[in-house]
């Protein structure tokens, strides 16, 4: 929206907003990220994102955290319904 944001708390390692961006960019472009990016893609979108391979990879989340339509009427508790609506 172009609206200025001036109340962001930066981590202690960042001296300024520009320093924060510079350090994060350097981290994302590092050899470590390049090496491990395929594993991350598999965890999020690939073979270890769901099912038994996700369990083996310890990549399990609450079912409500997965994208997809939810039948609110099929949910048992009001708490689950409220979570799904968020």
Residue pairs with C-beta under 8 A, 6 or more apart in sequence:
8 17
10 16
10 17
10 20
11 20
13 23
14 20
14 23
27 33
42 48
42 49
43 49
43 57
43 59
47 53
48 54
48 56
48 57
48 59
49 59
50 66
54 60
64 70
64 80
64 83
64 84
70 84
72 81
72 84
72 85
75 81
75 84
